[in-house]
Amino acid sequence: MVIYLLLIYAIVIIIDPYGLLKQGKKRDFYVCSVLCLVSFSLAFVLSMGWEIPSPSSPIVHWVKKLF
């Protein structure tokens, strides 16, 4: 599963952001690259079977703190 993930993301990362950089859209290239990195990180963690903690508890805590 991890090998498929690496191959798919390698293809997507080569094709998608490179076209933006070639068109001269540097800001879009950087945003796309960061989002690809976040997406890859989450997909890798899920493919390895690791558990991702839910962010709902800290969000509820901060909302209660605000009000």
PyMOL Python script that loads the backbone (N, CA, C, O; Angstrom):
from pymol import cmd

cmd.read_pdbstr("""\
ATOM      1  N   MET A   1       0.826  -1.191   0.000  1.00  0.00           N
ATOM      2  CA  MET A   1       0.000   0.000   0.000  1.00  0.00           C
ATOM      3  C   MET A   1       0.873   1.259   0.000  1.00  0.00           C
ATOM      4  O   MET A   1       0.575   2.234  -0.689  1.00  0.00           O
ATOM      5  N   VAL A   2       1.934   1.222   0.768  1.00  0.00           N
ATOM      6  CA  VAL A   2       2.822   2.386   0.864  1.00  0.00           C
ATOM      7  C   VAL A   2       3.517   2.637  -0.473  1.00  0.00           C
ATOM      8  O   VAL A   2       3.723   3.788  -0.860  1.00  0.00           O
ATOM      9  N   ILE A   3       3.875   1.577  -1.172  1.00  0.00           N
ATOM     10  CA  ILE A   3       4.544   1.743  -2.465  1.00  0.00           C
ATOM     11  C   ILE A   3       3.601   2.379  -3.475  1.00  0.00           C
ATOM     12  O   ILE A   3       4.006   3.261  -4.232  1.00  0.00           O
ATOM     13  N   TYR A   4       2.336   1.936  -3.493  1.00  0.00           N
ATOM     14  CA  TYR A   4       1.350   2.558  -4.387  1.00  0.00           C
ATOM     15  C   TYR A   4       1.179   4.028  -4.054  1.00  0.00           C
ATOM     16  O   TYR A   4       1.093   4.872  -4.946  1.00  0.00           O
ATOM     17  N   LEU A   5       1.132   4.323  -2.787  1.00  0.00           N
ATOM     18  CA  LEU A   5       0.981   5.708  -2.338  1.00  0.00           C
ATOM     19  C   LEU A   5       2.148   6.569  -2.824  1.00  0.00           C
ATOM     20  O   LEU A   5       1.941   7.674  -3.325  1.00  0.00           O
ATOM     21  N   LEU A   6       3.350   6.069  -2.677  1.00  0.00           N
ATOM     22  CA  LEU A   6       4.528   6.814  -3.119  1.00  0.00           C
ATOM     23  C   LEU A   6       4.528   7.032  -4.631  1.00  0.00           C
ATOM     24  O   LEU A   6       4.868   8.117  -5.103  1.00  0.00           O
ATOM     25  N   LEU A   7       4.150   6.015  -5.383  1.00  0.00           N
ATOM     26  CA  LEU A   7       4.119   6.145  -6.835  1.00  0.00           C
ATOM     27  C   LEU A   7       3.068   7.150  -7.293  1.00  0.00           C
ATOM     28  O   LEU A   7       3.337   7.982  -8.159  1.00  0.00           O
ATOM     29  N   ILE A   8       1.886   7.074  -6.718  1.00  0.00           N
ATOM     30  CA  ILE A   8       0.806   7.989  -7.106  1.00  0.00           C
ATOM     31  C   ILE A   8       1.178   9.430  -6.764  1.00  0.00           C
ATOM     32  O   ILE A   8       1.003  10.330  -7.586  1.00  0.00           O
ATOM     33  N   TYR A   9       1.685   9.648  -5.565  1.00  0.00           N
ATOM     34  CA  TYR A   9       2.048  11.012  -5.183  1.00  0.00           C
ATOM     35  C   TYR A   9       3.239  11.525  -5.986  1.00  0.00           C
ATOM     36  O   TYR A   9       3.315  12.722  -6.261  1.00  0.00           O
ATOM     37  N   ALA A  10       4.160  10.662  -6.364  1.00  0.00           N
ATOM     38  CA  ALA A  10       5.287  11.097  -7.190  1.00  0.00           C
ATOM     39  C   ALA A  10       4.781  11.610  -8.539  1.00  0.00           C
ATOM     40  O   ALA A  10       5.255  12.631  -9.038  1.00  0.00           O
ATOM     41  N   ILE A  11       3.833  10.909  -9.117  1.00  0.00           N
ATOM     42  CA  ILE A  11       3.271  11.333 -10.400  1.00  0.00           C
ATOM     43  C   ILE A  11       2.514  12.642 -10.248  1.00  0.00           C
ATOM     44  O   ILE A  11       2.673  13.552 -11.061  1.00  0.00           O
ATOM     45  N   VAL A  12       1.688  12.740  -9.205  1.00  0.00           N
ATOM     46  CA  VAL A  12       0.891  13.955  -8.997  1.00  0.00           C
ATOM     47  C   VAL A  12       1.790  15.155  -8.720  1.00  0.00           C
ATOM     48  O   VAL A  12       1.546  16.241  -9.245  1.00  0.00           O
ATOM     49  N   ILE A  13       2.808  14.977  -7.916  1.00  0.00           N
ATOM     50  CA  ILE A  13       3.685  16.093  -7.555  1.00  0.00           C
ATOM     51  C   ILE A  13       4.516  16.549  -8.755  1.00  0.00           C
ATOM     52  O   ILE A  13       4.813  17.737  -8.883  1.00  0.00           O
ATOM     53  N   ILE A  14       4.889  15.634  -9.618  1.00  0.00           N
ATOM     54  CA  ILE A  14       5.662  16.028 -10.800  1.00  0.00           C
ATOM     55  C   ILE A  14       4.789  16.796 -11.794  1.00  0.00           C
ATOM     56  O   ILE A  14       5.231  17.791 -12.369  1.00  0.00           O
ATOM     57  N   ILE A  15       3.562  16.342 -11.994  1.00  0.00           N
ATOM     58  CA  ILE A  15       2.696  16.944 -13.012  1.00  0.00           C
ATOM     59  C   ILE A  15       2.031  18.234 -12.528  1.00  0.00           C
ATOM     60  O   ILE A  15       2.090  19.248 -13.223  1.00  0.00           O
ATOM     61  N   ASP A  16       1.414  18.214 -11.374  1.00  0.00           N
ATOM     62  CA  ASP A  16       0.561  19.329 -10.950  1.00  0.00           C
ATOM     63  C   ASP A  16       1.325  20.608 -10.605  1.00  0.00           C
ATOM     64  O   ASP A  16       1.117  21.616 -11.280  1.00  0.00           O
ATOM     65  N   PRO A  17       2.189  20.625  -9.605  1.00  0.00           N
ATOM     66  CA  PRO A  17       2.860  21.881  -9.270  1.00  0.00           C
ATOM     67  C   PRO A  17       3.831  22.372 -10.344  1.00  0.00           C
ATOM     68  O   PRO A  17       4.032  23.579 -10.483  1.00  0.00           O
ATOM     69  N   TYR A  18       4.425  21.473 -11.090  1.00  0.00           N
ATOM     70  CA  TYR A  18       5.395  21.887 -12.108  1.00  0.00           C
ATOM     71  C   TYR A  18       4.728  22.750 -13.178  1.00  0.00           C
ATOM     72  O   TYR A  18       5.333  23.700 -13.675  1.00  0.00           O
ATOM     73  N   GLY A  19       3.490  22.425 -13.530  1.00  0.00           N
ATOM     74  CA  GLY A  19       2.764  23.230 -14.507  1.00  0.00           C
ATOM     75  C   GLY A  19       2.515  24.644 -14.008  1.00  0.00           C
ATOM     76  O   GLY A  19       2.576  25.601 -14.780  1.00  0.00           O
ATOM     77  N   LEU A  20       2.235  24.774 -12.719  1.00  0.00           N
ATOM     78  CA  LEU A  20       2.027  26.107 -12.145  1.00  0.00           C
ATOM     79  C   LEU A  20       3.316  26.926 -12.173  1.00  0.00           C
ATOM     80  O   LEU A  20       3.296  28.115 -12.489  1.00  0.00           O
ATOM     81  N   LEU A  21       4.414  26.295 -11.847  1.00  0.00           N
ATOM     82  CA  LEU A  21       5.696  27.005 -11.858  1.00  0.00           C
ATOM     83  C   LEU A  21       6.084  27.407 -13.284  1.00  0.00           C
ATOM     84  O   LEU A  21       6.653  28.476 -13.506  1.00  0.00           O
ATOM     85  N   LYS A  22       5.772  26.543 -14.232  1.00  0.00           N
ATOM     86  CA  LYS A  22       6.084  26.817 -15.628  1.00  0.00           C
ATOM     87  C   LYS A  22       5.261  28.003 -16.156  1.00  0.00           C
ATOM     88  O   LYS A  22       5.719  28.739 -17.030  1.00  0.00           O
ATOM     89  N   GLN A  23       4.044  28.183 -15.619  1.00  0.00           N
ATOM     90  CA  GLN A  23       3.193  29.296 -16.031  1.00  0.00           C
ATOM     91  C   GLN A  23       3.557  30.595 -15.315  1.00  0.00           C
ATOM     92  O   GLN A  23       3.016  31.652 -15.639  1.00  0.00           O
ATOM     93  N   GLY A  24       4.453  30.525 -14.359  1.00  0.00           N
ATOM     94  CA  GLY A  24       4.888  31.721 -13.643  1.00  0.00           C
ATOM     95  C   GLY A  24       4.039  32.040 -12.430  1.00  0.00           C
ATOM     96  O   GLY A  24       4.111  33.157 -11.916  1.00  0.00           O
ATOM     97  N   LYS A  25       3.247  31.112 -11.961  1.00  0.00           N
ATOM     98  CA  LYS A  25       2.389  31.318 -10.787  1.00  0.00           C
ATOM     99  C   LYS A  25       3.110  30.761  -9.556  1.00  0.00           C
ATOM    100  O   LYS A  25       2.828  29.655  -9.096  1.00  0.00           O
ATOM    101  N   LYS A  26       4.041  31.554  -9.043  1.00  0.00           N
ATOM    102  CA  LYS A  26       4.860  31.076  -7.920  1.00  0.00           C
ATOM    103  C   LYS A  26       4.048  30.889  -6.648  1.00  0.00           C
ATOM    104  O   LYS A  26       4.230  29.898  -5.941  1.00  0.00           O
ATOM    105  N   ARG A  27       3.152  31.827  -6.344  1.00  0.00           N
ATOM    106  CA  ARG A  27       2.364  31.724  -5.122  1.00  0.00           C
ATOM    107  C   ARG A  27       1.475  30.477  -5.156  1.00  0.00           C
ATOM    108  O   ARG A  27       1.370  29.759  -4.162  1.00  0.00           O
ATOM    109  N   ASP A  28       0.842  30.226  -6.293  1.00  0.00           N
ATOM    110  CA  ASP A  28       0.018  29.035  -6.438  1.00  0.00           C
ATOM    111  C   ASP A  28       0.859  27.765  -6.339  1.00  0.00           C
ATOM    112  O   ASP A  28       0.412  26.754  -5.797  1.00  0.00           O
ATOM    113  N   PHE A  29       2.078  27.828  -6.868  1.00  0.00           N
ATOM    114  CA  PHE A  29       2.982  26.687  -6.775  1.00  0.00           C
ATOM    115  C   PHE A  29       3.305  26.360  -5.319  1.00  0.00           C
ATOM    116  O   PHE A  29       3.287  25.195  -4.922  1.00  0.00           O
ATOM    117  N   TYR A  30       3.600  27.385  -4.527  1.00  0.00           N
ATOM    118  CA  TYR A  30       3.939  27.149  -3.124  1.00  0.00           C
ATOM    119  C   TYR A  30       2.738  26.635  -2.335  1.00  0.00           C
ATOM    120  O   TYR A  30       2.880  25.731  -1.512  1.00  0.00           O
ATOM    121  N   VAL A  31       1.567  27.199  -2.576  1.00  0.00           N
ATOM    122  CA  VAL A  31       0.359  26.733  -1.882  1.00  0.00           C
ATOM    123  C   VAL A  31       0.061  25.288  -2.259  1.00  0.00           C
ATOM    124  O   VAL A  31      -0.238  24.465  -1.395  1.00  0.00           O
ATOM    125  N   CYS A  32       0.141  24.986  -3.532  1.00  0.00           N
ATOM    126  CA  CYS A  32      -0.112  23.621  -3.996  1.00  0.00           C
ATOM    127  C   CYS A  32       0.910  22.641  -3.411  1.00  0.00           C
ATOM    128  O   CYS A  32       0.556  21.524  -3.035  1.00  0.00           O
ATOM    129  N   SER A  33       2.152  23.054  -3.335  1.00  0.00           N
ATOM    130  CA  SER A  33       3.195  22.188  -2.777  1.00  0.00           C
ATOM    131  C   SER A  33       2.958  21.905  -1.304  1.00  0.00           C
ATOM    132  O   SER A  33       3.127  20.772  -0.854  1.00  0.00           O
ATOM    133  N   VAL A  34       2.572  22.916  -0.558  1.00  0.00           N
ATOM    134  CA  VAL A  34       2.297  22.719   0.873  1.00  0.00           C
ATOM    135  C   VAL A  34       1.089  21.811   1.064  1.00  0.00           C
ATOM    136  O   VAL A  34       1.110  20.926   1.920  1.00  0.00           O
ATOM    137  N   LEU A  35       0.044  22.019   0.282  1.00  0.00           N
ATOM    138  CA  LEU A  35      -1.145  21.172   0.395  1.00  0.00           C
ATOM    139  C   LEU A  35      -0.852  19.736  -0.019  1.00  0.00           C
ATOM    140  O   LEU A  35      -1.387  18.800   0.575  1.00  0.00           O
ATOM    141  N   CYS A  36      -0.008  19.551  -1.031  1.00  0.00           N
ATOM    142  CA  CYS A  36       0.404  18.195  -1.420  1.00  0.00           C
ATOM    143  C   CYS A  36       1.194  17.529  -0.300  1.00  0.00           C
ATOM    144  O   CYS A  36       1.025  16.337  -0.044  1.00  0.00           O
ATOM    145  N   LEU A  37       2.049  18.288   0.363  1.00  0.00           N
ATOM    146  CA  LEU A  37       2.833  17.739   1.468  1.00  0.00           C
ATOM    147  C   LEU A  37       1.933  17.327   2.638  1.00  0.00           C
ATOM    148  O   LEU A  37       2.125  16.263   3.227  1.00  0.00           O
ATOM    149  N   VAL A  38       0.967  18.161   2.968  1.00  0.00           N
ATOM    150  CA  VAL A  38       0.027  17.831   4.051  1.00  0.00           C
ATOM    151  C   VAL A  38      -0.790  16.601   3.671  1.00  0.00           C
ATOM    152  O   VAL A  38      -0.967  15.691   4.482  1.00  0.00           O
ATOM    153  N   SER A  39      -1.282  16.577   2.447  1.00  0.00           N
ATOM    154  CA  SER A  39      -2.070  15.444   1.976  1.00  0.00           C
ATOM    155  C   SER A  39      -1.250  14.163   1.984  1.00  0.00           C
ATOM    156  O   SER A  39      -1.738  13.115   2.409  1.00  0.00           O
ATOM    157  N   PHE A  40      -0.008  14.238   1.519  1.00  0.00           N
ATOM    158  CA  PHE A  40       0.857  13.062   1.519  1.00  0.00           C
ATOM    159  C   PHE A  40       1.128  12.584   2.939  1.00  0.00           C
ATOM    160  O   PHE A  40       1.121  11.381   3.204  1.00  0.00           O
ATOM    161  N   SER A  41       1.362  13.511   3.844  1.00  0.00           N
ATOM    162  CA  SER A  41       1.639  13.133   5.235  1.00  0.00           C
ATOM    163  C   SER A  41       0.458  12.387   5.843  1.00  0.00           C
ATOM    164  O   SER A  41       0.640  11.354   6.487  1.00  0.00           O
ATOM    165  N   LEU A  42      -0.742  12.901   5.642  1.00  0.00           N
ATOM    166  CA  LEU A  42      -1.930  12.232   6.184  1.00  0.00           C
ATOM    167  C   LEU A  42      -2.153  10.876   5.523  1.00  0.00           C
ATOM    168  O   LEU A  42      -2.487   9.909   6.208  1.00  0.00           O
ATOM    169  N   ALA A  43      -1.976  10.787   4.219  1.00  0.00           N
ATOM    170  CA  ALA A  43      -2.164   9.517   3.523  1.00  0.00           C
ATOM    171  C   ALA A  43      -1.123   8.492   3.975  1.00  0.00           C
ATOM    172  O   ALA A  43      -1.436   7.312   4.126  1.00  0.00           O
ATOM    173  N   PHE A  44       0.106   8.940   4.188  1.00  0.00           N
ATOM    174  CA  PHE A  44       1.161   8.029   4.648  1.00  0.00           C
ATOM    175  C   PHE A  44       0.865   7.505   6.041  1.00  0.00           C
ATOM    176  O   PHE A  44       1.032   6.316   6.312  1.00  0.00           O
ATOM    177  N   VAL A  45       0.428   8.388   6.922  1.00  0.00           N
ATOM    178  CA  VAL A  45       0.109   7.975   8.294  1.00  0.00           C
ATOM    179  C   VAL A  45      -1.044   6.966   8.288  1.00  0.00           C
ATOM    180  O   VAL A  45      -1.005   5.974   9.015  1.00  0.00           O
ATOM    181  N   LEU A  46      -2.054   7.217   7.479  1.00  0.00           N
ATOM    182  CA  LEU A  46      -3.181   6.297   7.404  1.00  0.00           C
ATOM    183  C   LEU A  46      -2.792   4.961   6.772  1.00  0.00           C
ATOM    184  O   LEU A  46      -3.288   3.915   7.191  1.00  0.00           O
ATOM    185  N   SER A  47      -1.919   4.982   5.774  1.00  0.00           N
ATOM    186  CA  SER A  47      -1.508   3.730   5.139  1.00  0.00           C
ATOM    187  C   SER A  47      -0.617   2.895   6.056  1.00  0.00           C
ATOM    188  O   SER A  47      -0.566   1.672   5.927  1.00  0.00           O
ATOM    189  N   MET A  48       0.082   3.551   6.979  1.00  0.00           N
ATOM    190  CA  MET A  48       0.907   2.818   7.938  1.00  0.00           C
ATOM    191  C   MET A  48       0.078   2.248   9.082  1.00  0.00           C
ATOM    192  O   MET A  48       0.571   1.438   9.868  1.00  0.00           O
ATOM    193  N   GLY A  49      -1.179   2.669   9.176  1.00  0.00           N
ATOM    194  CA  GLY A  49      -2.052   2.145  10.222  1.00  0.00           C
ATOM    195  C   GLY A  49      -1.954   2.890  11.538  1.00  0.00           C
ATOM    196  O   GLY A  49      -2.485   2.431  12.549  1.00  0.00           O
ATOM    197  N   TRP A  50      -1.291   4.018  11.541  1.00  0.00           N
ATOM    198  CA  TRP A  50      -1.179   4.814  12.754  1.00  0.00           C
ATOM    199  C   TRP A  50      -2.478   5.570  12.978  1.00  0.00           C
ATOM    200  O   TRP A  50      -3.172   5.920  12.022  1.00  0.00           O
ATOM    201  N   GLU A  51      -2.804   5.819  14.223  1.00  0.00           N
ATOM    202  CA  GLU A  51      -4.027   6.555  14.542  1.00  0.00           C
ATOM    203  C   GLU A  51      -3.735   8.052  14.597  1.00  0.00           C
ATOM    204  O   GLU A  51      -2.720   8.488  15.140  1.00  0.00           O
ATOM    205  N   ILE A  52      -4.650   8.820  14.021  1.00  0.00           N
ATOM    206  CA  ILE A  52      -4.538  10.268  14.045  1.00  0.00           C
ATOM    207  C   ILE A  52      -5.479  10.773  15.130  1.00  0.00           C
ATOM    208  O   ILE A  52      -6.673  10.477  15.085  1.00  0.00           O
ATOM    209  N   PRO A  53      -4.977  11.527  16.105  1.00  0.00           N
ATOM    210  CA  PRO A  53      -5.861  12.012  17.168  1.00  0.00           C
ATOM    211  C   PRO A  53      -6.886  13.006  16.621  1.00  0.00           C
ATOM    212  O   PRO A  53      -6.608  13.778  15.704  1.00  0.00           O
ATOM    213  N   SER A  54      -8.044  12.962  17.199  1.00  0.00           N
ATOM    214  CA  SER A  54      -9.111  13.863  16.775  1.00  0.00           C
ATOM    215  C   SER A  54      -8.835  15.279  17.281  1.00  0.00           C
ATOM    216  O   SER A  54      -8.482  15.460  18.447  1.00  0.00           O
ATOM    217  N   PRO A  55      -8.992  16.279  16.422  1.00  0.00           N
ATOM    218  CA  PRO A  55      -8.754  17.653  16.856  1.00  0.00           C
ATOM    219  C   PRO A  55      -9.966  18.283  17.540  1.00  0.00           C
ATOM    220  O   PRO A  55      -9.931  19.462  17.893  1.00  0.00           O
ATOM    221  N   SER A  56     -11.036  17.510  17.730  1.00  0.00           N
ATOM    222  CA  SER A  56     -12.262  18.100  18.257  1.00  0.00           C
ATOM    223  C   SER A  56     -12.122  18.543  19.721  1.00  0.00           C
ATOM    224  O   SER A  56     -12.698  19.561  20.105  1.00  0.00           O
ATOM    225  N   SER A  57     -11.387  17.816  20.527  1.00  0.00           N
ATOM    226  CA  SER A  57     -11.237  18.197  21.933  1.00  0.00           C
ATOM    227  C   SER A  57     -10.560  19.555  22.108  1.00  0.00           C
ATOM    228  O   SER A  57     -11.075  20.388  22.854  1.00  0.00           O
ATOM    229  N   PRO A  58      -9.432  19.811  21.455  1.00  0.00           N
ATOM    230  CA  PRO A  58      -8.828  21.145  21.582  1.00  0.00           C
ATOM    231  C   PRO A  58      -9.713  22.253  21.009  1.00  0.00           C
ATOM    232  O   PRO A  58      -9.742  23.364  21.538  1.00  0.00           O
ATOM    233  N   ILE A  59     -10.429  21.951  19.935  1.00  0.00           N
ATOM    234  CA  ILE A  59     -11.312  22.963  19.341  1.00  0.00           C
ATOM    235  C   ILE A  59     -12.427  23.322  20.312  1.00  0.00           C
ATOM    236  O   ILE A  59     -12.730  24.500  20.504  1.00  0.00           O
ATOM    237  N   VAL A  60     -13.035  22.316  20.921  1.00  0.00           N
ATOM    238  CA  VAL A  60     -14.093  22.563  21.912  1.00  0.00           C
ATOM    239  C   VAL A  60     -13.535  23.359  23.083  1.00  0.00           C
ATOM    240  O   VAL A  60     -14.193  24.269  23.587  1.00  0.00           O
ATOM    241  N   HIS A  61     -12.333  23.022  23.515  1.00  0.00           N
ATOM    242  CA  HIS A  61     -11.704  23.730  24.633  1.00  0.00           C
ATOM    243  C   HIS A  61     -11.499  25.207  24.299  1.00  0.00           C
ATOM    244  O   HIS A  61     -11.794  26.069  25.126  1.00  0.00           O
ATOM    245  N   TRP A  62     -11.000  25.511  23.102  1.00  0.00           N
ATOM    246  CA  TRP A  62     -10.761  26.903  22.701  1.00  0.00           C
ATOM    247  C   TRP A  62     -12.050  27.673  22.514  1.00  0.00           C
ATOM    248  O   TRP A  62     -12.108  28.862  22.828  1.00  0.00           O
ATOM    249  N   VAL A  63     -13.089  27.020  22.007  1.00  0.00           N
ATOM    250  CA  VAL A  63     -14.372  27.706  21.839  1.00  0.00           C
ATOM    251  C   VAL A  63     -14.983  28.036  23.198  1.00  0.00           C
ATOM    252  O   VAL A  63     -15.531  29.122  23.385  1.00  0.00           O
ATOM    253  N   LYS A  64     -14.891  27.105  24.148  1.00  0.00           N
ATOM    254  CA  LYS A  64     -15.400  27.366  25.508  1.00  0.00           C
ATOM    255  C   LYS A  64     -14.598  28.481  26.184  1.00  0.00           C
ATOM    256  O   LYS A  64     -15.145  29.259  26.966  1.00  0.00           O
ATOM    257  N   LYS A  65     -13.310  28.552  25.883  1.00  0.00           N
ATOM    258  CA  LYS A  65     -12.488  29.605  26.443  1.00  0.00           C
ATOM    259  C   LYS A  65     -12.876  30.980  25.911  1.00  0.00           C
ATOM    260  O   LYS A  65     -12.827  31.975  26.633  1.00  0.00           O
ATOM    261  N   LEU A  66     -13.264  31.021  24.637  1.00  0.00           N
ATOM    262  CA  LEU A  66     -13.662  32.287  24.015  1.00  0.00           C
ATOM    263  C   LEU A  66     -14.978  32.800  24.569  1.00  0.00           C
ATOM    264  O   LEU A  66     -15.149  34.004  24.762  1.00  0.00           O
ATOM    265  N   PHE A  67     -15.907  31.891  24.827  1.00  0.00           N
ATOM    266  CA  PHE A  67     -17.233  32.312  25.306  1.00  0.00           C
ATOM    267  C   PHE A  67     -17.350  31.967  26.749  1.00  0.00           C
ATOM    268  O   PHE A  67     -18.383  32.229  27.365  1.00  0.00           O
TER     269      PHE A  67
END
""", "prot")
cmd.dss("prot")
cmd.show_as("cartoon", "prot")
cmd.util.cbc("prot")
cmd.orient("prot")
